[in-house]
């Protein structure tokens, strides 16, 4: 029976660098289980609060969202094992969301097409395993001053890093097919949030994403056509969840290394 490969999403695209990593983590799902992860729980709560704040149906029912009540609701369901940490993060989330909403009125007043909206796109690419692109948009919005521009919003609660051009490619490709002919332009905005509100915004245009699209297609085709999945060591190993079991671990006493330099 042929194994079913999952949709290629922005969160999975980094694993294309290693056949073993993609197959073990995303197909077989053989990932070492970890306990409660506080940063992930905090990030999920922030996403939930912003989803409820901008949800079009909720906005139609109430003019002014009660951010404090929505924050309490998000953390009541977050599953924190430590009540002190939960309360600390709840206060940090409330400060973060409140400051973010005050930092850009064009976003607050923008028309929201959807929040936490998932979409997918079968590619028809001739691979051994069907390749479907998938993405979840934290918010789809159109600003009052730019009605011809569709903004694909992605919230981040970690430290700003490199621009995720691969992820932007996937989001833009799906949105292009979904909203073809309805907008003159589409952009991806990665908003990094902190207690100051909007700490940094990275914007990716179609022209910028185009620079990596051909390479992304090649990497995706290689993985989805593969029938064997060897390890492919590289810089991606540093963040791979299989790094402790994939390759034999080396160990030596410090004195043992003297022989190299004698």
TORDRENTI-21182 format. One line per field, with one value per residue (C-alpha): residue number from 1; residue in three letters; x, z, y. Coordinates in Angstrom, 2 decimals. Layout:
<pts>
nr <- c(NUM/...)
rest <- c(ALA/...)
u <- c(X/...)
w <- c(Z/...)
v <- c(Y/...)
</pts>
This chain:
<pts>
nr <- c(1/2/3/4/5/6/7/8/9/10/11/12/13/14/15/16/17/18/19/20/21/22/23/24/25/26/27/28/29/30/31/32/33/34/35/36/37/38/39/40/41/42/43/44/45/46/47/48/49/50/51/52/53/54/55/56/57/58/59/60/61/62/63/64/65/66/67/68/69/70/71/72/73/74/75/76/77/78/79/80/81/82/83/84/85/86/87/88/89/90/91/92/93/94/95/96/97/98/99/100/101/102/103/104/105/106/107/108/109/110/111/112/113/114/115/116/117/118/119/120/121/122/123/124/125/126/127/128/129/130/131/132/133/134/135/136/137/138/139/140/141/142/143/144/145/146/147/148/149/150/151/152/153/154/155/156/157/158/159/160/161/162/163/164/165/166/167/168/169/170/171/172/173/174/175/176/177/178/179/180/181/182/183/184/185/186/187/188/189/190/191/192/193/194/195/196/197/198/199/200/201/202/203/204/205/206/207/208/209/210/211/212/213/214/215/216/217/218/219/220/221/222/223/224/225/226/227/228/229/230/231/232/233/234/235/236/237/238/239/240/241/242/243/244/245/246/247/248/249/250/251/252/253/254/255/256/257/258/259/260/261/262)
rest <- c(UNK/UNK/UNK/UNK/UNK/UNK/UNK/UNK/UNK/UNK/UNK/UNK/UNK/UNK/UNK/UNK/UNK/UNK/UNK/UNK/UNK/UNK/UNK/UNK/UNK/UNK/UNK/UNK/UNK/UNK/UNK/UNK/UNK/UNK/UNK/UNK/UNK/UNK/UNK/UNK/UNK/UNK/UNK/UNK/UNK/UNK/UNK/UNK/UNK/UNK/UNK/UNK/UNK/UNK/UNK/UNK/UNK/UNK/UNK/UNK/UNK/UNK/UNK/UNK/UNK/UNK/UNK/UNK/UNK/UNK/UNK/UNK/UNK/UNK/UNK/UNK/UNK/UNK/UNK/UNK/UNK/UNK/UNK/UNK/UNK/UNK/UNK/UNK/UNK/UNK/UNK/UNK/UNK/UNK/UNK/UNK/UNK/UNK/UNK/UNK/UNK/UNK/UNK/UNK/UNK/UNK/UNK/UNK/UNK/UNK/UNK/UNK/UNK/UNK/UNK/UNK/UNK/UNK/UNK/UNK/UNK/UNK/UNK/UNK/UNK/UNK/UNK/UNK/UNK/UNK/UNK/UNK/UNK/UNK/UNK/UNK/UNK/UNK/UNK/UNK/UNK/UNK/UNK/UNK/UNK/UNK/UNK/UNK/UNK/UNK/UNK/UNK/UNK/UNK/UNK/UNK/UNK/UNK/UNK/UNK/UNK/UNK/UNK/UNK/UNK/UNK/UNK/UNK/UNK/UNK/UNK/UNK/UNK/UNK/UNK/UNK/UNK/UNK/UNK/UNK/UNK/UNK/UNK/UNK/UNK/UNK/UNK/UNK/UNK/UNK/UNK/UNK/UNK/UNK/UNK/UNK/UNK/UNK/UNK/UNK/UNK/UNK/UNK/UNK/UNK/UNK/UNK/UNK/UNK/UNK/UNK/UNK/UNK/UNK/UNK/UNK/UNK/UNK/UNK/UNK/UNK/UNK/UNK/UNK/UNK/UNK/UNK/UNK/UNK/UNK/UNK/UNK/UNK/UNK/UNK/UNK/UNK/UNK/UNK/UNK/UNK/UNK/UNK/UNK/UNK/UNK/UNK/UNK/UNK/UNK/UNK/UNK/UNK/UNK/UNK/UNK/UNK/UNK/UNK/UNK/UNK/UNK)
u <- c(0.00/1.43/2.07/-0.01/2.07/0.56/-0.10/2.98/2.46/4.70/5.36/6.55/8.56/11.82/11.92/12.29/16.04/16.27/14.40/14.59/13.37/10.34/9.39/9.91/8.47/5.62/4.67/5.36/5.07/7.86/8.73/10.02/7.19/7.82/5.94/4.18/5.92/5.30/6.32/3.97/1.11/1.64/1.79/-1.38/-3.20/-2.16/-3.37/-6.69/-7.29/-6.52/-8.68/-11.65/-10.95/-10.99/-13.52/-16.02/-19.04/-18.02/-17.22/-20.71/-22.26/-20.16/-18.57/-15.79/-14.18/-13.52/-9.84/-9.44/-12.35/-11.08/-7.61/-9.03/-10.93/-7.82/-5.75/-8.54/-8.23/-4.43/-3.65/-0.91/0.28/1.60/-0.93/1.76/3.21/-0.30/-1.14/2.20/1.65/-1.98/-0.92/1.82/-0.67/-3.14/-0.42/0.81/-2.58/-3.70/-0.53/-0.76/-4.33/-3.28/-0.20/-1.82/-5.32/-5.34/-5.31/-8.01/-10.25/-9.47/-12.08/-11.46/-12.19/-11.33/-9.35/-7.45/-8.66/-7.28/-7.12/-5.50/-4.58/-3.98/-1.07/-1.45/2.34/3.30/4.83/4.64/2.64/-0.11/1.25/-1.25/-0.28/-1.92/-1.85/-3.64/-3.97/-4.06/-6.01/-7.02/-7.61/-8.08/-7.12/-9.40/-6.68/-5.68/-8.81/-6.91/-4.39/-5.12/-2.95/-2.13/-1.29/0.86/1.45/4.73/5.44/9.08/12.16/12.33/14.37/14.97/12.11/10.14/10.09/9.18/6.15/5.16/5.34/2.85/0.43/0.57/0.11/-3.05/-4.49/-3.82/-6.00/-8.69/-8.97/-7.80/-9.05/-10.44/-7.33/-4.61/-1.92/-1.27/1.33/2.30/2.90/4.73/3.92/6.24/4.41/5.78/4.53/5.32/2.81/4.15/7.86/8.64/6.81/8.31/6.53/6.89/5.64/4.98/8.14/10.26/8.69/9.28/13.02/12.68/9.67/11.61/13.87/10.88/9.20/12.34/12.74/9.06/9.10/12.23/10.69/7.25/8.82/11.19/10.86/13.86/14.51/18.18/19.47/20.95/23.13/23.43/22.82/19.15/20.24/20.62/16.84/15.78/13.76/15.54/19.05/19.67/18.68/19.50/23.31/25.59/26.55/30.23/31.83/35.41/37.34/39.18/42.57/41.82/41.95/45.63/46.80/45.67/47.93/50.99)
w <- c(0.00/-1.03/1.87/1.78/1.71/3.40/1.83/1.38/3.76/4.91/8.17/6.32/3.53/5.52/5.75/1.96/2.55/3.76/2.40/5.73/7.73/5.52/5.41/9.09/10.50/8.11/6.50/9.13/11.93/13.88/15.92/19.49/21.69/23.89/26.88/27.31/25.29/26.81/23.75/21.52/24.00/24.23/20.46/19.99/22.55/20.80/17.48/19.06/20.53/17.23/15.36/17.58/17.49/13.69/12.97/10.54/12.14/15.64/14.39/12.90/16.26/18.48/17.51/20.11/21.04/24.70/24.36/28.06/28.03/24.82/26.38/29.48/27.23/25.21/28.27/29.95/27.11/26.69/29.09/31.15/33.87/35.95/37.02/37.69/34.18/32.73/34.48/33.46/29.81/29.92/31.04/28.40/25.73/26.76/26.61/23.26/21.56/23.03/21.83/18.42/17.89/18.79/16.55/13.11/12.69/8.98/9.99/12.63/10.11/7.27/5.81/6.91/4.44/6.89/9.99/10.54/7.05/5.62/1.87/-0.38/-4.03/-5.91/-8.26/-10.83/-10.70/-12.06/-8.91/-7.32/-4.45/-5.13/-4.37/-2.90/-1.54/1.73/3.83/6.75/6.66/10.07/8.49/4.96/4.79/2.49/3.79/3.15/1.33/-0.93/-2.10/-4.89/-2.58/-0.78/2.33/3.54/7.21/9.29/13.00/14.68/18.41/18.29/17.46/13.94/11.62/7.94/5.60/4.85/1.05/0.60/2.84/1.09/-2.27/-1.12/0.37/-2.67/-5.11/-3.39/-2.92/-6.56/-7.70/-5.11/-5.79/-9.40/-11.11/-7.90/-6.80/-8.60/-6.16/-3.35/-0.61/2.42/5.70/8.55/11.71/14.67/17.89/21.28/24.27/22.33/19.73/16.21/16.70/13.03/9.76/6.88/3.55/0.64/-2.82/-5.70/-7.40/-4.34/-3.93/-7.63/-6.93/-5.06/-6.80/-9.33/-6.64/-4.40/-7.21/-7.79/-4.10/-3.72/-6.85/-5.64/-2.27/-3.58/-6.26/-3.89/-3.05/-0.70/2.12/3.19/5.60/3.92/6.47/6.29/8.22/8.58/10.99/13.80/14.09/13.02/15.64/14.49/15.07/18.17/16.50/12.83/13.08/15.57/18.41/18.85/22.24/23.42/26.47/26.02/26.52/23.69/21.24/22.10/19.63/16.72/17.80/19.07)
v <- c(0.00/3.37/5.72/8.87/12.03/15.11/18.48/20.63/23.56/26.42/24.58/21.44/23.02/23.23/19.42/19.16/19.52/15.92/12.90/11.09/14.06/14.69/11.01/10.25/13.48/14.29/10.96/8.32/10.89/9.23/12.29/12.10/13.30/16.29/17.56/20.87/23.59/27.01/29.10/27.09/27.41/31.17/31.55/29.53/31.66/34.89/33.47/32.48/35.94/37.69/35.20/36.05/39.79/39.93/37.18/38.79/37.12/38.27/41.78/42.06/41.15/43.43/46.72/46.68/43.32/42.61/41.69/40.89/38.43/36.81/36.47/34.78/32.38/31.54/30.71/28.75/26.25/26.42/23.54/25.18/22.77/25.68/28.33/30.96/30.61/30.67/33.93/35.48/34.56/35.65/39.13/39.19/38.14/40.83/43.49/42.17/42.07/45.43/47.14/45.48/46.65/50.20/50.18/50.11/51.53/50.67/47.00/47.44/49.19/46.77/44.45/40.87/38.08/35.33/34.36/31.11/30.19/26.94/26.37/23.80/23.44/20.15/20.81/18.05/17.68/14.22/12.76/9.34/10.81/13.39/16.85/19.29/22.68/23.71/26.87/28.46/32.23/33.87/36.71/37.71/41.44/44.40/47.86/50.86/52.79/49.89/48.04/46.29/44.62/41.36/40.93/37.41/37.90/35.53/36.26/35.35/35.44/34.35/36.38/37.85/35.68/35.15/35.94/32.76/33.03/29.35/29.68/32.88/31.09/28.49/31.02/33.28/30.39/29.15/32.65/33.46/30.57/31.27/35.01/35.17/38.32/39.84/41.77/43.67/42.61/40.12/40.32/38.26/40.08/38.36/40.35/39.71/40.55/41.52/43.50/46.69/45.52/45.19/44.59/43.93/43.41/41.45/41.94/39.52/40.43/38.06/39.35/38.47/35.03/34.33/34.20/30.88/29.33/27.18/25.79/25.05/23.13/21.05/20.19/19.29/17.12/15.29/14.44/13.48/11.25/9.47/5.79/5.65/8.10/8.28/10.88/13.94/15.75/19.51/22.70/21.72/18.97/21.51/21.95/18.46/16.51/13.33/14.66/12.50/9.21/9.76/9.61/7.81/10.10/10.93/11.18/11.55/12.57/15.84/14.16/11.72/14.60/15.28/12.65/14.79/17.64/15.76)
</pts>
